[in-house]
């Protein structure tokens, strides 16, 4: 396998995953969870994202065709879900998080749709068509390792910013997915 081909598949997925951009939302969603709980959560979220991405790699086109939807429909729906999560995080975080198990947060919303969101799933389909399954899986694995490392070390960022700074940054960061997803939805409508 040619390194250049892997790099060509890797870069669009790196942009779609946006590991560094997810860290503030991850910090906001996991505040109040122990370090041990966060380690399990990160592994759970990353594994969930991997399973969803691999399933989508193999059956994504068939599911989209079967449902009679387009990739843009998929982007709009995913964008709306992330918009709702962002608004919920901004307004109702404390009351929303009380009754939720840590494992559930790892699956939804961190594993899906923050890590394995519509941009990533769409990019996987494009990568598979352009570079093949093996190259796509390799670039997917590399990106998920990067994601895991970013989330597993998110506490370092929190230490630098402090508790109050981290909470404030997480709230402000919740605005960016709202804006980004609104833009993504507009692209889906066009």
Backbone torsions as a table, in degrees:
resi	resn	phi	psi	omega
1	UNK	NA	139.1	-178.3
2	UNK	-84.4	131.4	-179.9
3	UNK	-59.4	-37.6	-178.3
4	UNK	-62.7	-39.1	179.3
5	UNK	-66.6	-42.2	177.7
6	UNK	-62.1	-41.4	178.7
7	UNK	-62.9	-40.8	178.7
8	UNK	-64.1	-32.5	176.7
9	UNK	-81.0	-32.0	-175.9
10	UNK	-69.3	-44.8	-171.9
11	UNK	-62.5	-48.6	177.9
12	UNK	-60.7	-36.2	177.0
13	UNK	-68.2	-37.0	177.5
14	UNK	-59.7	-44.3	178.6
15	UNK	-66.1	-43.2	-178.9
16	UNK	-65.7	-40.5	179.2
17	UNK	-66.9	-40.0	179.0
18	UNK	49.5	57.2	-175.3
19	UNK	-56.5	-44.1	-179.0
20	UNK	-67.6	-36.7	179.5
21	UNK	-68.8	-24.1	-179.9
22	UNK	-80.2	-24.6	-175.0
23	UNK	-53.3	-48.3	-179.3
24	UNK	-61.0	-40.5	178.0
25	UNK	-67.1	-38.9	176.7
26	UNK	-59.5	-45.4	178.7
27	UNK	-60.9	-40.6	178.5
28	UNK	-66.3	-41.7	-178.9
29	UNK	-71.5	-25.4	-174.4
30	UNK	-107.3	7.2	177.9
31	UNK	-63.0	137.2	-177.9
32	UNK	91.3	-5.9	177.2
33	UNK	-96.6	137.7	-178.3
34	UNK	-63.4	159.9	177.9
35	UNK	-59.8	-40.2	178.1
36	UNK	-63.8	-41.5	177.6
37	UNK	-63.6	-37.8	179.1
38	UNK	-66.6	-37.1	178.2
39	UNK	-61.2	-45.1	178.2
40	UNK	-65.1	-41.9	-178.7
41	UNK	-62.0	-44.5	-179.9
42	UNK	-62.8	-43.8	178.4
43	UNK	-63.5	-43.9	179.0
44	UNK	-61.9	-44.9	-179.5
45	UNK	-64.7	-43.1	-178.9
46	UNK	-67.4	-41.5	178.4
47	UNK	-66.5	-40.1	176.6
48	UNK	-59.6	-47.1	179.4
49	UNK	-61.1	-41.9	179.4
50	UNK	-61.1	-47.6	-178.8
51	UNK	-61.7	-46.5	179.7
52	UNK	-62.2	-44.0	-179.3
53	UNK	-63.6	-43.0	179.8
54	UNK	-67.6	-42.6	176.1
55	UNK	-59.3	-45.2	-179.7
56	UNK	-65.7	-33.4	177.3
57	UNK	-58.0	-41.7	-175.7
58	UNK	-90.1	-34.9	-174.5
59	UNK	-120.2	3.1	-176.3
60	UNK	-57.3	-50.4	-180.0
61	UNK	-61.8	-41.1	-179.5
62	UNK	-63.9	-42.1	179.7
63	UNK	-65.4	-45.1	179.6
64	UNK	-61.3	-44.7	178.7
65	UNK	-65.4	-42.9	-179.1
66	UNK	-60.5	-41.6	-179.3
67	UNK	-78.4	-10.8	179.2
68	UNK	71.2	31.1	179.0
69	UNK	-112.5	167.8	177.7
70	UNK	-108.1	170.5	175.9
71	UNK	-62.0	-36.4	178.2
72	UNK	-65.1	-38.6	174.6
73	UNK	-59.0	-42.3	179.7
74	UNK	-62.9	-42.7	178.9
75	UNK	-63.6	-42.5	-179.7
76	UNK	-62.9	-47.9	-179.5
77	UNK	-61.5	-45.7	178.1
78	UNK	-63.1	-39.5	178.0
79	UNK	-64.3	-39.5	178.2
80	UNK	-65.5	-39.4	177.7
81	UNK	-61.4	-46.9	179.7
82	UNK	-66.2	-33.6	176.2
83	UNK	-62.6	-44.6	179.2
84	UNK	-63.7	-43.1	178.1
85	UNK	-61.2	-43.0	-179.5
86	UNK	-64.1	-45.3	179.3
87	UNK	-64.4	-43.4	177.9
88	UNK	-59.9	-41.7	178.9
89	UNK	-65.3	-38.5	-179.9
90	UNK	-68.1	-39.9	-170.7
91	UNK	-101.2	-36.0	-168.1
92	UNK	-127.5	24.3	-171.8
93	UNK	-55.4	-51.4	-174.0
94	UNK	-61.2	-46.4	-178.4
95	UNK	-72.8	-30.8	-178.1
96	UNK	-72.5	-35.3	-170.5
97	UNK	-82.9	-19.3	-174.3
98	UNK	-57.5	-46.5	-174.1
99	UNK	-94.5	9.9	-175.4
100	UNK	-100.0	133.8	177.0
101	UNK	-75.5	149.8	-179.7
102	UNK	-58.8	-40.1	-178.2
103	UNK	-62.2	-36.0	-179.4
104	UNK	-66.8	-37.3	178.5
105	UNK	-65.2	-34.1	178.2
106	UNK	-64.5	-36.2	179.6
107	UNK	-80.2	-58.6	178.5
108	UNK	-129.2	123.5	15.0
109	UNK	-101.2	-3.3	-173.3
110	UNK	-73.7	-53.4	-179.8
111	UNK	-63.3	-47.4	176.9
112	UNK	-133.6	125.8	5.7
113	UNK	-103.6	3.6	-177.8
114	UNK	-65.1	-47.4	179.1
115	UNK	-84.4	-58.7	-178.7
116	UNK	-97.7	72.4	-179.7
117	UNK	-95.9	-175.5	-176.6
118	UNK	-61.0	-36.0	179.3
119	UNK	-64.6	-43.4	179.5
120	UNK	-65.7	-46.9	-176.9
121	UNK	-65.1	-39.7	176.6
122	UNK	-65.5	-42.1	179.0
123	UNK	-63.1	-35.8	177.7
124	UNK	-62.6	-42.9	178.6
125	UNK	-63.7	-43.0	179.3
126	UNK	-64.4	-43.5	179.9
127	UNK	-63.1	-42.0	178.8
128	UNK	-60.7	-43.7	179.7
129	UNK	-66.9	-35.0	-176.4
130	UNK	-84.9	-37.6	-170.5
131	UNK	-121.6	-10.2	-179.4
132	UNK	96.0	168.3	-175.1
133	UNK	-67.3	-47.7	-174.5
134	UNK	-62.3	-45.9	179.3
135	UNK	-63.9	-40.5	179.1
136	UNK	-63.9	-43.1	179.1
137	UNK	-64.4	-41.4	178.3
138	UNK	-62.2	-46.8	179.9
139	UNK	-66.8	-33.8	176.2
140	UNK	-63.2	-47.2	179.5
141	UNK	-61.2	-44.1	179.3
142	UNK	-61.4	-43.8	179.9
143	UNK	-66.0	-37.9	179.0
144	UNK	-70.4	-31.3	173.8
145	UNK	-64.9	-43.1	176.8
146	UNK	-61.4	-43.9	178.8
147	UNK	-60.3	-46.9	179.6
148	UNK	-57.9	-46.6	-179.0
149	UNK	-63.7	-40.3	178.5
150	UNK	-63.8	-46.3	-178.2
151	UNK	-72.2	-38.0	179.7
152	UNK	-65.7	-26.2	-179.8
153	UNK	-105.0	14.8	180.0
154	UNK	-63.0	-26.6	177.8
155	UNK	-61.2	-31.4	177.3
156	UNK	-61.2	-42.4	177.8
157	UNK	-63.5	-42.1	-179.4
158	UNK	-62.5	-39.3	178.8
159	UNK	-63.4	-39.7	179.8
160	UNK	-66.0	-42.1	-175.1
161	UNK	-84.7	-21.8	-175.0
162	UNK	83.2	166.1	-176.7
163	UNK	-62.8	-51.2	-177.7
164	UNK	-66.0	-43.7	178.8
165	UNK	-63.0	-38.4	179.2
166	UNK	-65.2	-43.8	178.7
167	UNK	-64.7	-43.5	179.4
168	UNK	-62.8	-44.5	179.8
169	UNK	-63.6	-38.5	179.1
170	UNK	-64.3	-39.4	178.6
171	UNK	-66.9	-45.2	177.9
172	UNK	-63.6	-41.0	-179.9
173	UNK	-64.0	-25.7	177.1
174	UNK	-66.7	-23.0	177.1
175	UNK	-70.6	-34.8	-176.2
176	UNK	-63.9	-44.6	175.4
177	UNK	-62.1	-34.0	176.3
178	UNK	-58.8	-50.5	-179.3
179	UNK	-64.7	-45.6	-178.6
180	UNK	-62.5	-43.7	-178.0
181	UNK	-70.0	-34.7	174.7
182	UNK	-62.0	-41.7	176.4
183	UNK	-64.3	-42.0	178.5
184	UNK	-61.9	-40.4	178.0
185	UNK	-64.2	-40.8	177.5
186	UNK	-60.6	-41.2	177.5
187	UNK	-64.1	-35.2	177.5
188	UNK	-67.6	-33.9	178.9
189	UNK	-73.5	-26.2	-176.8
190	UNK	-80.2	NA	NA
